[in-house]
Amino acid sequence: MEPLPQQETESAQRPKTPAARAYYCLVTACGVIAAVLFGLMALLVCLDVLMRNLSTYSIPWSVEMTEYMLMVAAFLAAPWLAYTNDHIRVDVLVRGLPPCGRKAADVIGNLICLVISLILAYESIKSLISNAEQGSMVFKVLIFPEWWLAIPITISFILLSVEFIRRLFVSSPTAEGAA
């Protein structure tokens, strides 16, 4: 996949309207939070291993917290990765298509992703509301309301839905032959 020249890439990602700037800031915040969580996971695991090897004490909640941080980071990174077009793409077939075929494949792919994201957003909202109404709790080392786990999932799929709608209305670099 050939990258766009630096100038085109910067101008393509520079939001022009207040709504686009707000969306850009929101998606970027998701990416930053995910990066911070990945860094904190690395520190927590290293600290726990170090403490176990230097003493008999370990951090009892470290494994569970790392699992939750991994889940939150993965879901929050998804909208940012889609926005920056840094997600995993299998484009072996698409690269062989003429420009109009690449554009069509891009539109079809975005439509499929939009439908899937909307379904998952709807289901995650239902799950969040259901768990909150039932008062479900997670009982492990850490104890907290179960609906908290649905928050990053719901945010992710709502933002992914917005992103795929945006892609359908804004010409993406892949549609113009960059793929």
Phi and psi in degrees as a GROMACS rama.xvg file:
@    title "Ramachandran Plot"
@    xaxis  label "Phi"
@    yaxis  label "Psi"
@TYPE xy
-84.5051  130.472  GLU-2
-74.5245  154.047  PRO-3
-73.0542  152.887  LEU-4
-56.1076  148.462  PRO-5
-53.6361  -42.7118  GLN-6
-63.1278  -42.8014  GLN-7
-66.2299  -39.8474  GLU-8
-62.8845  -45.1255  THR-9
-64.0776  -43.452  GLU-10
-71.1248  -30.7006  SER-11
-68.9553  -29.9373  ALA-12
-96.1248  -3.9618  GLN-13
-83.9819  108.922  ARG-14
-67.2741  142.486  PRO-15
-104.952  -27.1654  LYS-16
-105.13  159.887  THR-17
-58.3799  -39.8028  PRO-18
-64.6712  -41.4188  ALA-19
-66.5881  -37.975  ALA-20
-66.4009  -41.1703  ARG-21
-63.2627  -43.4448  ALA-22
-62.5924  -44.6221  TYR-23
-58.1247  -45.241  TYR-24
-63.6659  -40.8396  CYS-25
-63.8608  -47.0941  LEU-26
-66.4663  -39.892  VAL-27
-65.027  -39.4998  THR-28
-60.3712  -40.3002  ALA-29
-59.8053  -43.771  CYS-30
-64.3167  -41.2446  GLY-31
-66.1723  -44.7683  VAL-32
-60.271  -42.8124  ILE-33
-61.4424  -43.7676  ALA-34
-63.1001  -43.3512  ALA-35
-62.4229  -42.4991  VAL-36
-63.6648  -39.9947  LEU-37
-62.9149  -40.5993  PHE-38
-64.6249  -43.5379  GLY-39
-63.6784  -36.8298  LEU-40
-60.9124  -45.169  MET-41
-61.2711  -44.242  ALA-42
-64.2378  -43.5206  LEU-43
-63.3309  -44.5441  LEU-44
-64.6508  -45.0502  VAL-45
-62.6739  -42.6343  CYS-46
-63.2228  -43.2236  LEU-47
-63.8334  -44.5995  ASP-48
-63.8636  -43.4826  VAL-49
-61.6338  -44.6758  LEU-50
-65.9782  -37.5756  MET-51
-66.5613  -33.982  ARG-52
-82.3313  -25.3973  ASN-53
-95.8506  -16.1964  LEU-54
-152.034  -175.15  SER-55
-91.8768  -1.76114  THR-56
-91.2267  140.028  TYR-57
-132.294  168.979  SER-58
-90.2373  108.049  ILE-59
-63.0137  -28.2719  PRO-60
-96.505  3.76879  TRP-61
-65.6557  -42.2215  SER-62
-65.7614  -46.2411  VAL-63
-63.6967  -44.4697  GLU-64
-63.6514  -38.8229  MET-65
-63.3946  -39.893  THR-66
-60.8707  -45.1215  GLU-67
-67.3386  -40.77  TYR-68
-64.2213  -38.8375  MET-69
-62.9887  -44.2396  LEU-70
-62.9433  -48.5093  MET-71
-62.8679  -45.3978  VAL-72
-62.2103  -42.4466  ALA-73
-64.0001  -44.1658  ALA-74
-69.6146  -38.4802  PHE-75
-73.9545  -26.7743  LEU-76
-72.7415  -28.5822  ALA-77
-56.4323  -49.708  ALA-78
-63.2857  -38.278  PRO-79
-64.9953  -43.2503  TRP-80
-63.3704  -40.0105  LEU-81
-65.8945  -42.3328  ALA-82
-62.8611  -42.8851  TYR-83
-85.7652  -0.207446  THR-84
61.3472  32.8208  ASN-85
-103.909  11.5974  ASP-86
-77.0902  169.056  HIS-87
-73.091  130.842  ILE-88
-133.345  130.429  ARG-89
-99.6869  103.994  VAL-90
-122.147  24.6364  ASP-91
-58.2934  -47.1131  VAL-92
-72.6164  -38.8987  LEU-93
-64.1278  -36.9632  VAL-94
-62.1731  -27.0616  ARG-95
-82.8329  -5.35641  GLY-96
-84.9922  154.635  LEU-97
-68.6693  165.328  PRO-98
-51.9644  -41.1527  PRO-99
-68.3198  -32.5855  CYS-100
-69.0393  -38.7055  GLY-101
-63.8848  -41.09  ARG-102
-62.4928  -44.8238  LYS-103
-64.1067  -43.5337  ALA-104
-62.9111  -38.2656  ALA-105
-64.2267  -45.3937  ASP-106
-64.1828  -45.5946  VAL-107
-62.4279  -44.5778  ILE-108
-60.8547  -43.2972  GLY-109
-66.0334  -37.0982  ASN-110
-65.0574  -44.2309  LEU-111
-62.0146  -46.0939  ILE-112
-63.8033  -36.442  CYS-113
-63.8335  -46.7169  LEU-114
-61.2064  -45.4546  VAL-115
-63.8876  -43.5247  ILE-116
-64.4399  -40.215  SER-117
-64.7207  -42.296  LEU-118
-62.8282  -45.8972  ILE-119
-69.3614  -33.653  LEU-120
-63.5668  -46.2229  ALA-121
-60.1563  -47.7974  TYR-122
-65.5826  -37.7933  GLU-123
-70.43  -34.3545  SER-124
-64.9307  -44.528  ILE-125
-58.897  -44.1123  LYS-126
-64.5597  -43.7966  SER-127
-59.9935  -48.7722  LEU-128
-64.0331  -44.4262  ILE-129
-60.8391  -46.8087  SER-130
-65.5151  -36.8414  ASN-131
-67.72  -42.2074  ALA-132
-65.671  -37.8964  GLU-133
-78.7005  -16.7375  GLN-134
71.2071  26.8112  GLY-135
-59.3693  140.902  SER-136
-124.374  150.404  MET-137
-95.5918  123.424  VAL-138
-116.371  95.1848  PHE-139
-132.058  -139.95  LYS-140
-65.71  -44.3931  VAL-141
-93.8733  141.75  LEU-142
-121.8  124.568  ILE-143
-159.726  164.184  PHE-144
-63.9034  136.107  PRO-145
-63.8127  -29.9247  GLU-146
-64.7451  -20.1054  TRP-147
-59.2186  -34.147  TRP-148
-67.3077  -25.1207  LEU-149
-80.9278  -15.365  ALA-150
-61.1728  -54.3611  ILE-151
-65.0571  -32.1041  PRO-152
-65.4356  -45.69  ILE-153
-64.155  -46.6715  THR-154
-57.501  -45.4001  ILE-155
-59.2946  -50.2432  SER-156
-72.8083  -29.0263  PHE-157
-66.4255  -46.5793  ILE-158
-67.1647  -35.8554  LEU-159
-64.6016  -38.6872  LEU-160
-61.8674  -45.8805  SER-161
-60.757  -42.0715  VAL-162
-62.5778  -42.5808  GLU-163
-72.4728  -29.4221  PHE-164
-65.9742  -44.941  ILE-165
-58.0832  -43.8669  ARG-166
-63.2758  -32.3075  ARG-167
-70.8167  -25.94  LEU-168
-101.608  -17.2777  PHE-169
-114.066  130.717  VAL-170
-63.9248  122.568  SER-171
-87.1592  156.376  SER-172
-57.2046  -33.913  PRO-173
-69.5768  -29.7028  THR-174
-71.812  -21.3754  ALA-175
-96.2181  11.6393  GLU-176
102.325  10.9261  GLY-177
-78.8348  -16.9937  ALA-178
